[in-house]
Amino acid sequence: MRFLIFILSSLISISTNCLFAQKDYGKLYNTDKFTSIYLPLGKISFADSVIDFRMGKPPPLKKYSDAYQCLHEPNYTTYSSPTYLSLGCKGSITVAFNDNGFMNLPGYDLYIFEVGPSKESAKVEISQNGIDWIFAGDISGGKSAIELSNADISSEIVFYYLRITDYKEVCNSRTAGADIDAIGAINSVVKLNIDADVLFDVDQYTLKESSDQILDTLVKTIQQIKRATILVEGHTDDDGEESYNMILSENRCKSVVEKLKSFTNEDIRFEYEINAFGENKPKVLNDTPENKQLNRRVEITILPPKDYYDSLLKTD
């Protein structure tokens, strides 16, 4: 049994007082005394673990060098309180998103909570696997929101790692280097990729009893979110007629939706969408039994609700 949990991401738009006016889902986070940022998926949208920390030279005072202070929701209070991480001059921090990922979707995609009286500039890079890195943008002059489309980054990829490197502009202070309180994925997505053979018998669309345990894992994540659109996509291999495979994948999507609704008691906070692709979007060539198994899959993605996207368009 193979499945991966991906979580993705949220969207923002910036204004003088807050980044989004609608407050019936998600969460607002203060960025300073006068402005806030809105993350539709709330607290799950933040980096969860430190992969690597390389202190810059000269370093900040020791009390500002706790790498774990840049994780989870922002908690900055005052400049003198060590509730944030200072990178040191030319220092870097690499973090992972364990219960969510992020993508290039409409609007801003990332927000770096850079704090303190000086807004030091830094380079931001992102990665799918923590090995291969792509330049995503800079934070500088108080600009902490990053739009991945500006760096021509694919809108098809979910990223799980982020690295921030100080640009060596402010080096002679007790908090040398960029000061990071939190790292948020604005365009956040939760994606579960499930081997269809785990959920269904061959050529069937009735869920196996054993599927409950797998789908229950996703439901626990769904229940942490106030509102969302849940997209269910079905895929087959190329055995059989194309029209038959399209119907099979659609019926499998419907079965998954009905099961999720039963788990959530048809909670009206969640909207469901279905995309049936049949054999038309294989992950790999259908040239071996192993590859065909990879292509037989159901993909479930949690996204911010539709009206959030609609509101972003109205502010453009």
C-alpha positions as CSV (number, residue, x, y, z in Angstrom):
1,M,0.0,0.0,0.0
2,R,1.5,3.3,-1.1
3,F,0.2,6.7,-0.5
4,L,1.6,10.2,0.0
5,I,0.0,13.1,1.8
6,F,0.6,16.4,0.3
7,I,-0.8,19.5,1.5
8,L,-1.1,22.6,-0.3
9,S,-1.9,25.9,0.0
10,S,-3.6,29.2,0.3
11,L,-3.8,32.6,-1.4
12,I,-3.5,36.3,-0.3
13,S,-3.9,39.8,-1.5
14,I,-2.4,42.8,0.2
15,S,-4.2,46.0,1.4
16,T,-3.4,48.7,4.0
17,N,-5.2,47.0,6.9
18,C,-5.5,43.3,6.0
19,L,-4.7,41.1,3.1
20,F,-8.2,39.8,2.7
21,A,-11.5,41.1,4.0
22,Q,-13.4,37.8,4.3
23,K,-12.9,36.2,7.8
24,D,-15.4,33.4,8.0
25,Y,-12.7,30.8,7.3
26,G,-9.0,30.7,7.5
27,K,-7.1,33.0,9.8
28,L,-5.6,36.5,9.9
29,Y,-2.1,37.0,11.1
30,N,-0.6,40.4,12.0
31,T,2.5,41.4,10.0
32,D,3.0,44.6,12.0
33,K,0.9,47.1,14.0
34,F,-1.1,48.2,11.0
35,T,-1.3,45.3,8.5
36,S,-2.4,41.6,8.5
37,I,-2.2,38.7,6.2
38,Y,-5.0,36.2,5.5
39,L,-4.3,32.5,5.1
40,P,-7.4,30.5,4.1
41,L,-6.2,27.2,5.4
42,G,-5.1,28.7,8.7
43,K,-2.6,27.1,11.1
44,I,-1.7,24.1,8.9
45,S,-0.2,26.5,6.4
46,F,3.2,26.9,8.2
47,A,6.6,25.2,8.0
48,D,6.8,22.4,10.5
49,S,10.4,21.2,10.8
50,V,14.0,22.4,10.4
51,I,16.1,20.5,7.9
52,D,19.3,22.5,8.0
53,F,20.5,25.7,9.7
54,R,23.8,27.4,8.8
55,M,24.6,30.3,11.1
56,G,26.1,33.3,9.3
57,K,29.2,35.3,10.4
58,P,29.1,37.5,12.3
59,P,26.3,35.7,14.2
60,P,23.5,37.3,16.2
61,L,23.4,37.1,20.0
62,K,23.0,33.4,21.1
63,K,19.5,33.9,22.3
64,Y,18.3,34.8,18.8
65,S,19.8,31.7,17.2
66,D,17.2,29.1,18.0
67,A,16.2,27.8,14.6
68,Y,12.9,26.3,15.8
69,Q,11.6,29.8,16.5
70,C,10.9,30.2,12.7
71,L,8.4,27.3,12.7
72,H,4.6,27.1,13.0
73,E,2.4,30.2,13.5
74,P,4.0,33.6,14.1
75,N,4.5,34.6,17.7
76,Y,6.6,37.8,17.5
77,T,5.9,40.2,20.4
78,T,8.9,42.7,20.7
79,Y,12.3,43.0,19.1
80,S,14.0,42.2,22.5
81,S,12.0,39.0,23.0
82,P,13.8,35.9,21.3
83,T,10.7,34.5,19.7
84,Y,12.2,34.6,16.2
85,L,15.4,33.4,14.4
86,S,18.2,35.7,13.3
87,L,20.1,34.1,10.5
88,G,23.4,35.9,11.0
89,C,25.2,37.5,8.1
90,K,24.9,35.3,5.0
91,G,23.2,32.6,7.1
92,S,20.6,30.2,5.8
93,I,17.7,28.1,7.1
94,T,16.0,25.2,5.3
95,V,12.6,24.1,6.5
96,A,10.0,21.4,5.5
97,F,6.2,21.5,5.3
98,N,5.1,18.2,6.8
99,D,1.3,18.5,6.7
100,N,1.0,20.8,3.8
101,G,2.8,21.8,0.6
102,F,2.5,24.8,-1.6
103,M,2.1,25.6,-5.3
104,N,2.1,28.4,-7.8
105,L,-1.6,29.3,-7.8
106,P,-3.4,32.7,-8.3
107,G,-2.2,35.5,-6.1
108,Y,0.7,35.4,-3.7
109,D,2.0,32.0,-2.8
110,L,4.3,32.4,0.2
111,Y,4.7,34.9,3.1
112,I,7.9,35.2,5.1
113,F,7.3,36.8,8.5
114,E,10.5,38.9,8.6
115,V,10.4,41.0,11.8
116,G,12.3,43.6,13.7
117,P,13.1,47.3,13.0
118,S,15.3,46.5,10.0
119,K,13.8,44.4,7.1
120,E,16.9,42.7,5.8
121,S,16.8,41.2,2.4
122,A,17.1,37.5,1.7
123,K,16.9,35.0,-1.1
124,V,14.1,32.4,-1.1
125,E,14.5,29.0,-2.8
126,I,12.0,26.1,-3.0
127,S,12.3,22.4,-3.6
128,Q,10.1,19.3,-4.2
129,N,12.6,16.9,-2.6
130,G,15.0,19.0,-0.5
131,I,17.8,18.3,-3.1
132,D,17.0,20.2,-6.3
133,W,16.4,23.9,-5.6
134,I,14.7,26.6,-7.6
135,F,15.0,30.4,-7.1
136,A,11.5,31.7,-6.0
137,G,12.2,35.3,-5.2
138,D,13.6,37.8,-2.8
139,I,12.3,39.4,0.4
140,S,13.5,43.0,0.7
141,G,12.5,46.4,2.0
142,G,9.6,45.1,4.0
143,K,8.3,43.0,1.0
144,S,7.6,39.6,2.4
145,A,5.1,38.1,0.0
146,I,6.3,36.0,-2.9
147,E,4.4,35.2,-6.1
148,L,5.9,32.1,-7.7
149,S,4.7,33.0,-11.2
150,N,7.1,35.9,-11.2
151,A,9.9,33.3,-11.3
152,D,8.2,31.2,-14.0
153,I,7.6,28.3,-11.7
154,S,5.4,25.5,-12.9
155,S,1.8,25.5,-11.6
156,E,1.7,21.7,-11.7
157,I,4.2,21.0,-8.9
158,V,3.7,20.7,-5.2
159,F,6.7,21.9,-3.2
160,Y,7.5,20.8,0.4
161,Y,10.9,22.5,1.2
162,L,12.0,26.2,1.4
163,R,15.3,27.8,2.0
164,I,16.1,31.4,3.1
165,T,19.6,32.8,2.7
166,D,20.5,36.2,4.1
167,Y,21.9,38.7,1.6
168,K,24.5,40.1,4.0
169,E,23.2,43.7,4.2
170,V,22.9,44.2,8.0
171,C,25.8,42.5,9.7
172,N,26.6,44.6,12.7
173,S,23.8,44.2,15.1
174,R,22.7,42.0,18.0
175,T,20.3,40.3,15.5
176,A,22.6,40.1,12.5
177,G,21.0,38.9,9.3
178,A,17.3,38.4,8.4
179,D,15.0,37.8,11.4
180,I,12.4,35.1,10.7
181,D,9.4,34.6,12.9
182,A,7.4,32.2,10.6
183,I,7.2,30.9,7.1
184,G,3.7,30.5,5.7
185,A,2.4,28.8,2.5
186,I,-0.4,31.1,1.3
187,N,-1.3,29.0,-1.7
188,S,-1.6,25.8,0.3
189,V,-2.9,22.5,-0.9
190,V,-3.6,19.1,0.8
191,K,-3.2,16.3,-1.7
192,L,-3.6,12.6,-1.1
193,N,-2.5,10.3,-4.0
194,I,-3.9,6.8,-3.5
195,D,-3.2,3.6,-5.4
196,A,-6.7,2.7,-6.9
197,D,-6.0,-1.0,-6.2
198,V,-6.0,-0.2,-2.5
199,L,-9.4,1.3,-2.7
200,F,-11.2,-0.9,-5.4
201,D,-11.2,-4.4,-6.8
202,V,-10.4,-4.8,-10.5
203,D,-12.9,-3.0,-12.7
204,Q,-15.1,-2.1,-9.7
205,Y,-16.1,1.2,-8.2
206,T,-17.4,0.0,-4.8
207,L,-14.9,0.9,-2.1
208,K,-13.3,-1.9,-0.2
209,E,-13.8,-2.0,3.5
210,S,-10.1,-1.5,4.0
211,S,-10.3,1.9,2.3
212,D,-11.9,3.5,5.5
213,Q,-8.5,3.6,7.3
214,I,-6.8,5.4,4.4
215,L,-9.6,8.0,3.9
216,D,-9.9,8.5,7.6
217,T,-6.3,9.9,7.5
218,L,-7.4,12.6,5.1
219,V,-10.6,13.4,7.1
220,K,-8.5,14.2,10.1
221,T,-6.8,16.9,8.1
222,I,-10.0,18.1,6.6
223,Q,-11.5,18.6,10.0
224,Q,-8.7,21.0,10.9
225,I,-9.9,23.4,8.2
226,K,-12.9,25.7,8.5
227,R,-13.9,25.6,4.9
228,A,-12.5,24.1,1.7
229,T,-13.1,22.8,-1.8
230,I,-12.3,19.1,-2.1
231,L,-11.3,17.9,-5.6
232,V,-11.4,14.2,-6.4
233,E,-9.7,13.0,-9.6
234,G,-9.8,9.5,-11.0
235,H,-7.3,7.8,-13.3
236,T,-7.0,4.4,-14.9
237,D,-4.4,2.5,-17.0
238,D,-5.0,2.0,-20.7
239,D,-6.4,-1.5,-20.5
240,G,-9.9,-1.7,-22.0
241,E,-11.9,0.9,-24.0
242,E,-11.2,4.5,-23.4
243,S,-14.9,5.3,-22.9
244,Y,-15.2,2.4,-20.4
245,N,-12.2,3.7,-18.4
246,M,-13.7,7.2,-18.3
247,I,-16.9,5.9,-16.8
248,L,-15.1,3.7,-14.4
249,S,-12.9,6.6,-13.1
250,E,-16.0,8.9,-12.8
251,N,-17.8,6.3,-10.7
252,R,-14.8,5.7,-8.5
253,C,-14.6,9.5,-7.9
254,K,-18.3,9.5,-6.9
255,S,-17.8,6.6,-4.5
256,V,-14.9,8.4,-2.8
257,V,-16.9,11.6,-2.5
258,E,-19.9,9.8,-0.9
259,K,-17.5,8.1,1.6
260,L,-15.9,11.4,2.5
261,K,-19.3,13.0,2.9
262,S,-20.3,10.2,5.3
263,F,-17.2,10.7,7.3
264,T,-17.8,14.4,7.6
265,N,-21.6,14.1,8.1
266,E,-22.1,16.0,4.8
267,D,-20.7,19.1,6.5
268,I,-21.8,22.1,4.4
269,R,-18.4,23.8,5.0
270,F,-16.9,21.5,2.3
271,E,-17.7,21.7,-1.4
272,Y,-16.8,18.7,-3.6
273,E,-15.7,18.6,-7.3
274,I,-15.0,15.6,-9.5
275,N,-12.7,15.2,-12.5
276,A,-12.6,11.9,-14.3
277,F,-9.6,11.5,-16.6
278,G,-9.8,7.7,-17.4
279,E,-6.6,6.8,-19.2
280,N,-5.8,10.3,-20.5
281,K,-3.4,11.6,-17.8
282,P,-1.0,8.8,-17.0
283,K,1.9,9.4,-14.6
284,V,4.2,7.1,-16.5
285,L,4.0,5.0,-19.7
286,N,1.6,2.1,-19.6
287,D,4.3,-0.3,-20.7
288,T,4.7,-2.6,-17.6
289,P,2.4,-4.0,-15.0
290,E,4.1,-1.9,-12.4
291,N,3.6,1.3,-14.4
292,K,0.0,0.5,-15.0
293,Q,-0.5,0.2,-11.3
294,L,1.0,3.6,-10.8
295,N,-1.5,5.0,-13.3
296,R,-4.5,3.5,-11.6
297,R,-5.0,6.1,-8.9
298,V,-7.3,8.5,-7.1
299,E,-6.0,12.0,-6.3
300,I,-7.8,14.0,-3.6
301,T,-6.8,17.7,-3.2
302,I,-8.0,20.2,-0.5
303,L,-8.1,23.7,-1.8
304,P,-9.3,27.0,-0.4
305,P,-13.1,27.5,-1.1
306,K,-14.2,28.8,-4.5
307,D,-15.5,32.1,-3.2
308,Y,-12.1,32.9,-1.9
309,Y,-10.7,32.7,-5.4
310,D,-13.7,34.7,-6.7
311,S,-12.9,37.4,-4.2
312,L,-9.3,37.6,-5.3
313,L,-10.4,38.2,-8.8
314,K,-12.7,41.0,-7.7
315,T,-9.8,42.8,-6.0
316,D,-7.6,42.8,-9.2
